[in-house]
Amino acid sequence: MVPITLADELIAVLEPLAGANGLELVTVEVAGGQRHQTVRVFLDREGGIDIDAIADANEWISDALDGVVRLSGPFTLEVS
């Protein structure tokens, strides 16, 4: 059995939330080490996405990631 990656876990958490907010979750990338990670969330929607949608998404993404145990340490969130 292949262990689930942190990126896959985050996709599972964020994909339904993106859909509920009228967005498509393109992918999630996790970079860095145990001491500090960077989580990159890539979103899109029909007709393209603008900065206001990204700013709004940043809030619900941040809230959702607060509940992910594997992200218990410091991390940087990048949404684009």
Buried (B, 14 or more C-beta within 10 A) or exposed (E): EEEEEBBEBBBEBBBEBBEEBEBEBEEBEBEEEEEEBEBBBBBBEEEEBEEEBBEEBBEBBEEBBEEBEEBEEEBEBEBE
